[in-house]
Amino acid sequence: MIFKDKLEEISSKTSQEFKKMVNSAWLNQTFYSDLLLIHINGFHELDILKWNNGKSNQLNPHVIGPGQEGHSEITHYEFINKYRQSFLLDTPYNEYLKEFEWAPEKQKRIDTLLDIEETSIQLEMLVYLKIWEADLIIKRLYQLVRLINKEPYDWYFKISEFSRDNTATGTRSRNH
């Protein structure tokens, strides 16, 4: 469940920090379009070099767009957004908790709320997985941190697809 009052409380505490983070990335980018490249997903696609055979105009392997990392980004976003829209409550959190105060005549309502809560918890775990397993989200966070640290945009960043992937420059695990 997403409680609007809790969301606003957290947002009031974090929004300024997010603004500082993005501003830092803006000021520290090494090339004026690095932040834009995060948004439009710039990447290096070696396969494009194979398409150049026999052509006088060589195609550039530096491209933009969803690429392999963004393949399922739209469906991830749609799922997360549907959850957000379906489970956002205007009822303040403290008032919601009062709904669970037991009384015999409230048993059916409490059971219904518990069922909704159980479903919400399962959906929240799926949202968590979609965020932290989605390559494009991981890549964007990686690139944002690079800009904040005054490092250039990494056109060649690639998350490993399997344990013996020797073409990757990053993994989902910080231990590798």
N, C-alpha and C positions, 0 to 999 in steps of 0.2 A: 504494500500500500504506500502511496505517496501522499503525504499530508501537506497540503498547501502551506499551512502555517510553519511547519518544520522546514520545508523547502525554502520559504522566504527567509527564515532565520539563518539557515546555512548560507544562502545566497548573499545575505547582507554581510556575512563574515568573510566570504571568499571572493566576491566579485572584484573588490579592489586589488586583491592579490593576482587574480587572473589578468586584470588590466595591466598591472605592473609587469607581469611575465610577458605578455604580448608586446608591450611597449619596449621592453628590454630586447626582445627578439628583433623588433623593428629597428631599433637604434644600433644593434650589434651585428646586423646582417652584413656579410662581406660584399655582397652584390645587391643592388637596389631591388632586384626581383626575387630574392631568395624566399621571402615570406609568401609571395605569390606562387612560387614553385611548390611549396607545401600544400597550398590550397588546390592547385590543379594537378598535383602529383607528377612532377618531373622525374623521369627515370631513363636509364640507359638500356636499350633493347638490342642485344647483339644479333638477334635473328634478322634484324633489318639489313645488316651487312650482306646477308645471303641473297637478299632481293636485288642487290646492286649488279649482279652478273650481267655483263654486256651493256650496261647503261652508261652513257657519258656523264649524266648528272647523278652523282652519288647521293644516296639518301643518307640523312644524318641519323645515327642511332640514339641521339638525345631527343626524347619525345615526351609528350604530356598526355594525360588522360588517365582513366581508371587503371589500365594495365592489369596484370595478373593479380596484384594485391587488392585492387578495387572490384574484382569480379562480383563479389556478393555484397558490396557495401550498401547498395540501394535496398536490398531485401533485409539486411541487418537493421538499417535505419527504420524501415517501415515497421518491422517487428517491435523495435524499441519504442517507436512513436505510438504504436497501437497500445502497447502496455501503458505508456505514460498517459495517454488520453483516457484509457479505460479505468485506471486505478488511481487517478488523481482525485483526492477528496477535499472538498471545501470545509468539511467538518473539522474543527480543531482537534488535535491529537488528544488532549485531555478529555474533551467531550466524548470522543470515540471510545476511550478506555471505560468511561462510565457505562457504555452500552453492554459491557461484559459483567457488570455487577449482577450477581445471580439473584434471581427471584423465579419461583416456579412458573409464573405466567410469561417470563421472558425466555424460557428454555429454547423454544423454536427459533427465535430471533438470534440468540447466542449461537446456536448450531449453524445457522445460515452464515453468520459473520465468521465463525471459525472455518467453515468451508471456503469462504472467499479468501480468508487469510492464508490458508494452506495453498490454495492455487496461486495467490500472489507471491508467496515465498518461492514456489517452484519457478514461476516466471521471472522473478528477480534473479534467481541463479542462472537462468538461461541468458538474461540480459548481461550479467556479469561475464559469462563465457563469450558471448558475442563481442563484447568490448575488448576483452583481453586476448582473444584468439584471432581477432580480425587483423590481418596483416597491415592493412592500410592505416588503421588507427595506431598500431604500434609504430609504423613508419613515420606517421605525422608527429607523434610525440618525440620520437628519436630526432627528427629533423628540427623540431622546435627547440629542443634542448641544445642541439648543436649551434643554432643561431644565438641563443641566449649566451652561450659560452664563446661567442665570437669565432665560431668555426664555420667554414663554408658549407653550403648545401651539398649533400652527398648524393650525386646522381647515380652512383653505383651501389648504393645500399640495397641489399637483398636478404630477406629472412630465409633461413634454411628450411627446406621442404622436408628433409629427412636427415637422419643422424650422420650420414656419410656425404652430405651435400658439400662438396669442396668449392662450389661457386658462390656460396653465401658469404655475406659480410657481417651478418647478425643472426641471432637466435631469439627464441621466445624465453629462453632460460638465461639468467644472468651468470650461471655457473660455467658457461661454455665460451 
